Amino acid sequence: MVIAHEEFSYNIVDSIGSAYLELNASNTLTTPLMITLTFDPTVAALDMTSDAYINRTSSGVTTVNEHSYVNSVTFKMDALSSTAIRFYKLDTSQNYTYPNGSSTGVITVQNSGG
């Protein structure tokens, strides 16, 4: 199952015991979108080698225990494209699959015209 908004959809794939979760996004529009991901880095840490981070247009940072962590990233998603973005879980006993009956996911996803 995926969450769909105006020809944009995403889901989070995860399982208990997995070291990471994966956010899969798809843009079936014929125009690019600006995608913003917001997350708590004490729950899930963005893989800094992902294309979303490397090609970001902006990012946010928060401080936890005197260390800086990325807590949001905005990137341009091409028209008619899909992407998979890896996040490392700090608690592998959790399953952050979304949607799964929960009204909110561990990663907030917003999109706007690019």
SVG drawing of the C-alpha trace seen along z (x, -y; Angstrom):
<svg xmlns="http://www.w3.org/2000/svg" viewBox="-5 -25 34 34">
<polyline fill="none" stroke="black" stroke-width="0.4" points="0.0,0.0 1.2,-3.5 0.0,-7.0 -0.9,-9.0 -1.4,-12.7 -1.9,-14.2 0.1,-11.6 2.8,-11.5 3.0,-8.4 5.3,-7.1 5.6,-4.3 8.1,-3.2 9.3,0.4 10.8,1.8 10.8,4.9 11.7,5.7 15.5,6.6 16.3,4.5 19.2,2.0 17.5,-0.4 14.2,-1.4 13.6,-2.6 11.3,-5.4 10.1,-4.7 8.6,-7.7 7.1,-7.9 6.3,-11.0 4.0,-10.1 3.4,-13.8 4.9,-15.2 6.5,-18.0 9.2,-17.8 8.3,-18.2 10.2,-19.6 10.1,-16.9 10.8,-17.7 11.4,-14.9 11.4,-15.8 12.4,-13.2 13.7,-12.8 17.4,-11.8 17.2,-10.0 14.7,-7.6 16.0,-7.4 19.2,-8.8 19.4,-9.7 21.9,-7.8 24.2,-10.7 25.2,-8.9 21.6,-9.0 20.9,-11.0 18.3,-12.9 20.9,-14.3 23.7,-14.7 21.4,-16.6 19.5,-18.5 18.4,-22.1 18.3,-22.6 18.6,-20.7 17.8,-21.3 20.0,-20.4 19.2,-19.8 21.6,-19.4 21.4,-16.3 23.8,-15.9 26.1,-18.6 26.2,-16.8 24.6,-18.1 22.3,-15.9 20.3,-16.4 16.6,-16.4 15.2,-17.5 16.1,-17.5 14.5,-19.1 15.3,-17.8 14.0,-18.0 12.3,-14.9 12.2,-14.6 9.0,-14.1 8.0,-10.5 10.6,-9.1 10.9,-7.1 13.5,-7.0 14.4,-4.9 16.0,-6.7 17.6,-4.7 17.4,-5.7 19.3,-3.9 17.2,-2.9 18.5,-3.6 16.2,-0.9 16.1,2.2 13.4,3.7 10.9,1.3 8.9,1.7 8.3,-1.7 6.5,-0.4 4.0,-3.0 1.2,-2.9 0.4,-0.3 -2.8,-1.5 -0.9,-4.4 -2.1,-7.8 1.5,-9.2 4.8,-7.8 8.2,-8.2 9.1,-10.5 7.0,-13.4 6.8,-13.8 5.7,-17.0 5.6,-17.8 5.1,-20.9 5.6,-21.9 9.2,-22.2"/>
</svg>
